[in-house]
Amino acid sequence: MSTELESTRRALRDAVEQAGRAAELARLLDAAQARLAEAERHAAEAKALAERVAEVEELLEAERAAAGKLRKELAEQRYQAEVANWKLSSMKVARWTRLGDAIKSGKKNPMALAKGIRVAARPVKRPTAPKRRPVAVSASKDDRPGASFQATTSTRTLGGASFKLKPFRVPTGPNTRPHITAAVVADPHVEALLRYEWRQTTGFTPRDFARVLPAEVPHLLVVESVTQGPWADEIRGEPGEGLRALLAWCAERGIRTVFWHTRGDVADYAAAAELFEHRFTSEQAAGWPRLTFGVQPRVHNPLPLAGGRIDRVLTLDQLLPGQLAYPDVLTSYRWPAAVNCPPGTPAWRLAEIAACGTPIGADPDPRRAHVALRRAYDMGTMTERVDELLEAVGLPSARATLNVSVLLPITDASLTEHALAQVARQSGVVQAIVIGPPEAELRARDVLRDVEVIHRRPHPGMTEGAMLNRALDLCEADLVAVMDPRDVYGSHYLADLRRAFQFTTADIVGKAAFFAHLRKPQATLLKQPEAEYAHLPEITGGTLLARRNTLREIGFPDLTEDWDEVLMRQCRADGVKVFSADRFGYVRVRDEDRWLLGAAHLVEYGSAEPHALI
C-alpha cells in the first residue's frame, strides 16, 4: 500500500512539474510567436527595400543612357556652332570681302582707296576648319568587368502569359588576377567565363588591333574558335592576313598566344591554330591539351533574382527561348522552380544551371539542388581552368587562396574529441589554433595530422572573446573560421562556406539560416529558412568565416556570452559586409535555447543530422 502511495505521490509531483514546464513553454511560445512576427515584418521590409534598390539601379542605368545621348547632342551642337563661326571668319578674310570693304571706305578719298586695294590684295591665312572631337566619356563610366554586360530582356512568355522578371545584375568584379592583362577574341559566353580571371581587352578587329592593343599591351592573346564577327573568316580555313599580322605583332613584343577550340570541326581551324604557340581544345580531338569549360563563380552562383522564382518546372526550350543574350541567359537560369533537361544536354550547360541553385529534373528538391551545385563547382571553376592555362604557357598564376585557419576554443574537456573530429573532416584547413586543456594539444596533433596545430591553454581570467583575439594574432591563412565545440559540422561545411567568397564581395560569411537540435525536448528546428544567400545584418558566431585582415581590424569583443551579437553590431557600424550562405552542413546543438524558439520552425522531434548534413 505504501509503495502504491509513494508511486502516486511521485506521479503527482511529475505531473505538477510537467504542468509547470508546459506553462513556461506556453509563455515562451507566445513570446516566440511575437518575435517571429517581428522577424517576418523585418524580412518583408528588407525584401521591399531590395526590390526598390533594383528599381533605382534600373532608373540609374536609364538616366546614364539619356545623359550619354544628351552629351552626344550637345557635342554636335557645339561642332555646328564652331563650323558657323569658321565660315563667318573665312568670309571676313576672303579677298573679295576685303576689296569690297576697301572700296566702300575709300570711295571719297582716292589715296585711301589705292592703299586699301593694295592691302586687300595681299594674301591672308584662312582660319582652320574645326574637326569633330570624340564625345567626352562621363566620369561615372564603369570599365570594370561586367559593367556594360547586363541583361536587356526582362519579360518571358509561357503558354501565352507574360512574366516580368527582375534581371540578374552581372557583377562588376573583382578580378582574380589583376596583374595579368589578356587580349581575348571570343563570343559573349566565353567572354563571360574569362572576364573576371584577369584584366581583359576585347572588341579589337583585324583593322584596328595595332591601335587598340598598345594602350595596354597584354601579356597573353587568347583566340576562341568563333563562328561570327570580324575574326571568324580570319581563323577558318586559310589564315587571314589580319590574323597573321596580329600574331606577328604579338611575337615582336613577346606576348604568348593561345588558340582555344570550343566548337565546330577542328579541321576547319587547324591551319590557323598552327600559327599559335599553344593550342587547347574543349573536346577530345586533334591531340591538343584539353581545356574544358568550368563554371564562373561570379555569374554562375545561387544568388537569387530580386523577384524570386516562379512555381513551375520548365523544359530547357522554355527556359532559353530564341536567341537570348548571355546576360539574359543568366537571368533565366535563376527563374524557374526546376528545369527538366533532355538527354544530350551539354555537361557545361547542366553545370551552369546547377551552379545557379536551380534543381534539374521534375522535382524541385532544395537538398538535391544543393548537392548538384556542389558537384558543379567540384567539376572545376574557370579560375582553376585558367590556372591550368597559365601554367601551360609559362605565366604566373598567383592569386588569393581560400585556405582556412580554424579557431577552436574548448573550455569543456569532455568536448575535446567531438570538437577535433569536426575540424578533421573539413577540407582547406591549413592551421588550427586550439584553445583548450593540456591534453587537447597531443590529441589535436594526433587527429589533425596534416594541419599545423598551435595550442594555447585557456586563461581563467580572460573572456572567450579575449582568448579568440590572442589566437587571431597567430592565424596565417587568408580566411579565419570560428568553430563551436558543442556543434556538429558536416564534411562539406567549410567548403560550402568558402565558396561564397568566390561569388560575393563579403568580408564575413556564415549562416543565418541553419538547423538546430535541442536535446531536452529532442526537437529539430530550422531557423530563418528565408535567410539563405543574402546579405544580412548578422550570422551566428559558431558559423563565422571571415577574411583574416578584416577580422583583425574589428577584433572580437571582450565577452564570453553573446560575443557574436556584439561583433555583428560592430560590423554594421563599420560597414563590413556580412553574407548568409545556405542552411546545410551545420547543426547548432544545445540542451535548451529560448533564443532559438524566437525565430525557428519545428522540423520534427528527432535528429537534425539527416536534414542538415548532405
PEFEN-V139819 format. One record per residue. N is the residue number from 0. RES is the residue in one small letter. OMEGA is omega in radians with two decimals (none if undefined). Layout:
{{N | RES | OMEGA} {N | RES | OMEGA}}
This chain:
{{0 | m | 3.13} {1 | s | 3.11} {2 | t | 3.13} {3 | e | 3.13} {4 | l | 3.13} {5 | e | 3.11} {6 | s | 3.12} {7 | t | 3.12} {8 | r | 3.13} {9 | r | 3.13} {10 | a | 3.12} {11 | l | 3.12} {12 | r | 3.13} {13 | d | -3.13} {14 | a | 3.12} {15 | v | 3.13} {16 | e | 3.14} {17 | q | 3.10} {18 | a | 3.10} {19 | g | 3.12} {20 | r | 3.12} {21 | a | 3.12} {22 | a | 3.12} {23 | e | 3.11} {24 | l | 3.11} {25 | a | 3.10} {26 | r | 3.11} {27 | l | 3.13} {28 | l | 3.10} {29 | d | 3.12} {30 | a | -3.14} {31 | a | 3.13} {32 | q | 3.12} {33 | a | 3.13} {34 | r | 3.11} {35 | l | 3.10} {36 | a | 3.11} {37 | e | 3.13} {38 | a | 3.13} {39 | e | 3.10} {40 | r | 3.10} {41 | h | 3.13} {42 | a | 3.12} {43 | a | 3.11} {44 | e | 3.13} {45 | a | 3.12} {46 | k | 3.12} {47 | a | 3.11} {48 | l | 3.11} {49 | a | 3.11} {50 | e | 3.12} {51 | r | 3.10} {52 | v | 3.12} {53 | a | 3.12} {54 | e | 3.13} {55 | v | 3.10} {56 | e | 3.10} {57 | e | 3.11} {58 | l | 3.13} {59 | l | 3.10} {60 | e | 3.12} {61 | a | 3.13} {62 | e | 3.09} {63 | r | 3.10} {64 | a | 3.12} {65 | a | 3.12} {66 | a | 3.09} {67 | g | 3.11} {68 | k | 3.12} {69 | l | 3.11} {70 | r | 3.11} {71 | k | 3.14} {72 | e | 3.13} {73 | l | 3.11} {74 | a | 3.12} {75 | e | 3.12} {76 | q | 3.10} {77 | r | 3.13} {78 | y | -3.14} {79 | q | 3.08} {80 | a | 3.10} {81 | e | 3.10} {82 | v | 3.13} {83 | a | 3.11} {84 | n | 3.11} {85 | w | 3.12} {86 | k | 3.12} {87 | l | 3.13} {88 | s | 3.13} {89 | s | 3.11} {90 | m | -3.10} {91 | k | -3.10} {92 | v | 3.11} {93 | a | -3.07} {94 | r | -3.11} {95 | w | 3.09} {96 | t | -3.14} {97 | r | 3.07} {98 | l | 3.11} {99 | g | 3.12} {100 | d | -3.13} {101 | a | 3.14} {102 | i | -3.12} {103 | k | -3.09} {104 | s | -3.07} {105 | g | -3.09} {106 | k | 3.11} {107 | k | -3.11} {108 | n | -3.09} {109 | p | -3.12} {110 | m | 3.13} {111 | a | 3.13} {112 | l | -3.13} {113 | a | -3.14} {114 | k | -3.13} {115 | g | 3.13} {116 | i | 3.12} {117 | r | 3.13} {118 | v | -3.12} {119 | a | -3.12} {120 | a | 3.14} {121 | r | 3.13} {122 | p | 3.13} {123 | v | -3.13} {124 | k | 3.13} {125 | r | 3.09} {126 | p | -3.13} {127 | t | 3.13} {128 | a | 3.13} {129 | p | 3.09} {130 | k | 3.07} {131 | r | 3.09} {132 | r | 3.11} {133 | p | -3.13} {134 | v | -3.13} {135 | a | 3.12} {136 | v | 3.12} {137 | s | 3.13} {138 | a | -3.13} {139 | s | -3.14} {140 | k | -3.07} {141 | d | -3.13} {142 | d | 3.13} {143 | r | -3.10} {144 | p | 3.12} {145 | g | -3.08} {146 | a | 3.13} {147 | s | -3.03} {148 | f | -3.02} {149 | q | -3.13} {150 | a | 3.14} {151 | t | -3.11} {152 | t | -3.05} {153 | s | 3.13} {154 | t | 3.05} {155 | r | -3.12} {156 | t | 3.09} {157 | l | 3.09} {158 | g | 3.14} {159 | g | 3.12} {160 | a | -3.13} {161 | s | -3.14} {162 | f | 3.09} {163 | k | -3.10} {164 | l | 2.92} {165 | k | -3.00} {166 | p | 3.02} {167 | f | -3.13} {168 | r | -3.14} {169 | v | -3.08} {170 | p | -3.10} {171 | t | 3.08} {172 | g | -0.01} {173 | p | 3.07} {174 | n | 3.11} {175 | t | -3.10} {176 | r | -3.09} {177 | p | -3.13} {178 | h | -3.12} {179 | i | 3.05} {180 | t | -3.13} {181 | a | 2.96} {182 | a | -2.97} {183 | v | 2.97} {184 | v | -3.04} {185 | a | 3.05} {186 | d | -3.07} {187 | p | -3.13} {188 | h | -3.12} {189 | v | 3.04} {190 | e | 3.14} {191 | a | 3.12} {192 | l | -2.99} {193 | l | -2.91} {194 | r | -3.12} {195 | y | -3.05} {196 | e | -3.14} {197 | w | 3.00} {198 | r | -2.92} {199 | q | 3.05} {200 | t | -3.14} {201 | t | 3.03} {202 | g | 3.11} {203 | f | -3.06} {204 | t | 3.08} {205 | p | -3.10} {206 | r | -2.99} {207 | d | -3.09} {208 | f | -3.11} {209 | a | 3.08} {210 | r | -3.05} {211 | v | -3.00} {212 | l | 3.13} {213 | p | 3.10} {214 | a | 3.04} {215 | e | -3.02} {216 | v | -3.09} {217 | p | 3.01} {218 | h | -2.94} {219 | l | 3.00} {220 | l | 3.10} {221 | v | 3.13} {222 | v | 3.09} {223 | e | 3.11} {224 | s | -3.11} {225 | v | 3.12} {226 | t | 3.12} {227 | q | 3.11} {228 | g | -3.03} {229 | p | -3.10} {230 | w | -3.05} {231 | a | -3.13} {232 | d | -3.13} {233 | e | -3.02} {234 | i | 3.08} {235 | r | 3.14} {236 | g | 3.12} {237 | e | -3.11} {238 | p | -3.13} {239 | g | 3.14} {240 | e | 3.12} {241 | g | 3.11} {242 | l | 3.13} {243 | r | 3.13} {244 | a | 3.12} {245 | l | -3.12} {246 | l | 3.07} {247 | a | 3.11} {248 | w | 3.13} {249 | c | -3.13} {250 | a | 3.13} {251 | e | -3.05} {252 | r | 3.11} {253 | g | -3.13} {254 | i | 3.10} {255 | r | -3.14} {256 | t | -3.07} {257 | v | 2.98} {258 | f | -3.11} {259 | w | 3.12} {260 | h | -3.10} {261 | t | -3.08} {262 | r | 3.08} {263 | g | 3.13} {264 | d | -3.08} {265 | v | 3.14} {266 | a | 3.14} {267 | d | -3.07} {268 | y | -3.01} {269 | a | -3.09} {270 | a | 3.13} {271 | a | -3.10} {272 | a | -3.13} {273 | e | -3.14} {274 | l | -3.10} {275 | f | 3.11} {276 | e | -3.07} {277 | h | -3.13} {278 | r | 3.09} {279 | f | 3.07} {280 | t | 3.07} {281 | s | 3.13} {282 | e | 3.10} {283 | q | -3.10} {284 | a | 3.00} {285 | a | 3.14} {286 | g | 3.11} {287 | w | 3.04} {288 | p | -3.07} {289 | r | 3.06} {290 | l | -3.06} {291 | t | 3.04} {292 | f | 2.98} {293 | g | 3.10} {294 | v | 3.08} {295 | q | -3.04} {296 | p | -3.11} {297 | r | -3.08} {298 | v | 3.10} {299 | h | -3.06} {300 | n | -3.05} {301 | p | 3.08} {302 | l | -3.00} {303 | p | 2.96} {304 | l | -3.12} {305 | a | -3.13} {306 | g | -3.13} {307 | g | -3.09} {308 | r | 2.98} {309 | i | -3.09} {310 | d | -3.12} {311 | r | 3.00} {312 | v | -3.06} {313 | l | 2.93} {314 | t | 3.14} {315 | l | 3.11} {316 | d | 3.09} {317 | q | -3.12} {318 | l | -3.04} {319 | l | -3.12} {320 | p | 3.00} {321 | g | -3.09} {322 | q | 3.10} {323 | l | 2.96} {324 | a | -3.01} {325 | y | 3.04} {326 | p | 3.09} {327 | d | 3.03} {328 | v | 3.13} {329 | l | 3.04} {330 | t | -3.11} {331 | s | 3.14} {332 | y | -3.01} {333 | r | -2.94} {334 | w | -2.99} {335 | p | 3.04} {336 | a | 3.09} {337 | a | 3.12} {338 | v | 3.11} {339 | n | -3.04} {340 | c | -3.11} {341 | p | 3.03} {342 | p | -3.13} {343 | g | 3.07} {344 | t | -3.10} {345 | p | -3.10} {346 | a | -3.11} {347 | w | 3.11} {348 | r | 3.10} {349 | l | -3.13} {350 | a | 3.14} {351 | e | 3.13} {352 | i | -3.13} {353 | a | -3.13} {354 | a | 3.08} {355 | c | 3.06} {356 | g | -3.12} {357 | t | 3.11} {358 | p | 3.09} {359 | i | -3.07} {360 | g | -3.09} {361 | a | -3.05} {362 | d | 3.12} {363 | p | -3.09} {364 | d | -3.11} {365 | p | 3.13} {366 | r | 3.12} {367 | r | 3.12} {368 | a | -3.14} {369 | h | 3.09} {370 | v | 3.13} {371 | a | 3.09} {372 | l | -3.13} {373 | r | -3.14} {374 | r | 3.13} {375 | a | 3.11} {376 | y | 3.13} {377 | d | 3.09} {378 | m | 3.08} {379 | g | 3.06} {380 | t | 3.11} {381 | m | 3.07} {382 | t | 3.11} {383 | e | 3.11} {384 | r | 3.13} {385 | v | 3.00} {386 | d | 3.14} {387 | e | -3.12} {388 | l | -3.09} {389 | l | 3.10} {390 | e | -3.12} {391 | a | -3.09} {392 | v | 3.07} {393 | g | 3.07} {394 | l | -3.10} {395 | p | -3.14} {396 | s | -3.11} {397 | a | 3.10} {398 | r | 3.13} {399 | a | 3.10} {400 | t | 3.04} {401 | l | 3.09} {402 | n | -2.97} {403 | v | 2.86} {404 | s | -3.10} {405 | v | 2.99} {406 | l | -3.06} {407 | l | 3.10} {408 | p | -3.14} {409 | i | -3.13} {410 | t | 3.11} {411 | d | -3.06} {412 | a | -3.12} {413 | s | -3.12} {414 | l | -3.03} {415 | t | -3.09} {416 | e | -3.13} {417 | h | -3.08} {418 | a | -3.13} {419 | l | 3.11} {420 | a | 3.12} {421 | q | 3.12} {422 | v | -3.06} {423 | a | -3.08} {424 | r | -3.12} {425 | q | 3.02} {426 | s | 3.10} {427 | g | -3.14} {428 | v | 3.12} {429 | v | -3.06} {430 | q | 3.08} {431 | a | 3.06} {432 | i | -3.06} {433 | v | 3.08} {434 | i | -3.04} {435 | g | -3.12} {436 | p | -3.07} {437 | p | -3.10} {438 | e | 3.13} {439 | a | -3.09} {440 | e | -3.13} {441 | l | -3.13} {442 | r | 3.13} {443 | a | -3.14} {444 | r | 3.12} {445 | d | -3.10} {446 | v | -3.07} {447 | l | -3.00} {448 | r | -3.07} {449 | d | -3.08} {450 | v | 3.03} {451 | e | -3.09} {452 | v | 3.02} {453 | i | -3.07} {454 | h | 3.02} {455 | r | 3.12} {456 | r | 3.07} {457 | p | 3.10} {458 | h | -3.06} {459 | p | -3.12} {460 | g | -3.08} {461 | m | 3.05} {462 | t | 3.11} {463 | e | 3.11} {464 | g | 3.12} {465 | a | 3.11} {466 | m | 3.09} {467 | l | 3.12} {468 | n | 3.11} {469 | r | 3.14} {470 | a | -3.13} {471 | l | 3.13} {472 | d | -3.13} {473 | l | -3.07} {474 | c | -3.12} {475 | e | -3.12} {476 | a | -3.14} {477 | d | -3.12} {478 | l | 3.14} {479 | v | 3.11} {480 | a | 2.98} {481 | v | 3.13} {482 | m | -3.11} {483 | d | -3.08} {484 | p | -3.14} {485 | r | -2.94} {486 | d | -3.12} {487 | v | -3.12} {488 | y | 3.11} {489 | g | -3.08} {490 | s | 3.13} {491 | h | -3.02} {492 | y | -3.08} {493 | l | 3.12} {494 | a | 3.11} {495 | d | -3.14} {496 | l | -3.13} {497 | r | -3.11} {498 | r | -3.10} {499 | a | 3.11} {500 | f | 3.11} {501 | q | -3.10} {502 | f | 3.01} {503 | t | 3.05} {504 | t | -3.12} {505 | a | 3.05} {506 | d | 3.13} {507 | i | 3.11} {508 | v | 3.11} {509 | g | -3.10} {510 | k | 2.92} {511 | a | 3.01} {512 | a | -3.12} {513 | f | 3.07} {514 | f | 3.10} {515 | a | 3.12} {516 | h | 3.08} {517 | l | -2.99} {518 | r | -3.02} {519 | k | 3.08} {520 | p | -3.10} {521 | q | -3.07} {522 | a | 3.01} {523 | t | -3.08} {524 | l | 3.02} {525 | l | -3.09} {526 | k | 3.02} {527 | q | -3.13} {528 | p | -3.14} {529 | e | -3.04} {530 | a | 3.12} {531 | e | 3.01} {532 | y | -3.12} {533 | a | 2.98} {534 | h | -3.03} {535 | l | -3.14} {536 | p | -3.07} {537 | e | 2.99} {538 | i | -3.11} {539 | t | -3.00} {540 | g | -3.13} {541 | g | 3.12} {542 | t | -3.04} {543 | l | 3.01} {544 | l | -2.97} {545 | a | 2.98} {546 | r | -3.01} {547 | r | -3.08} {548 | n | 3.11} {549 | t | -3.11} {550 | l | 3.10} {551 | r | 3.13} {552 | e | -3.12} {553 | i | -3.09} {554 | g | 3.08} {555 | f | 3.09} {556 | p | -3.08} {557 | d | -3.10} {558 | l | 3.00} {559 | t | 3.09} {560 | e | 3.02} {561 | d | 3.09} {562 | w | -3.12} {563 | d | 3.12} {564 | e | 3.13} {565 | v | 3.10} {566 | l | 3.13} {567 | m | 3.07} {568 | r | 3.11} {569 | q | 3.09} {570 | c | 3.13} {571 | r | -3.14} {572 | a | -3.08} {573 | d | -3.13} {574 | g | 3.12} {575 | v | -3.10} {576 | k | 3.14} {577 | v | -3.07} {578 | f | 3.08} {579 | s | -3.10} {580 | a | -3.07} {581 | d | -3.10} {582 | r | -2.94} {583 | f | 2.99} {584 | g | -3.07} {585 | y | 3.05} {586 | v | 3.02} {587 | r | -3.05} {588 | v | 3.08} {589 | r | 3.03} {590 | d | 3.02} {591 | e | -3.03} {592 | d | -3.14} {593 | r | -3.12} {594 | w | -3.13} {595 | l | -3.13} {596 | l | -3.06} {597 | g | -3.09} {598 | a | -3.11} {599 | a | 3.12} {600 | h | 3.10} {601 | l | 3.11} {602 | v | 3.08} {603 | e | 2.98} {604 | y | -3.07} {605 | g | -3.06} {606 | s | 3.10} {607 | a | -3.00} {608 | e | 3.10} {609 | p | 3.14} {610 | h | -2.98} {611 | a | -2.98} {612 | l | 3.14} {613 | i | none}}
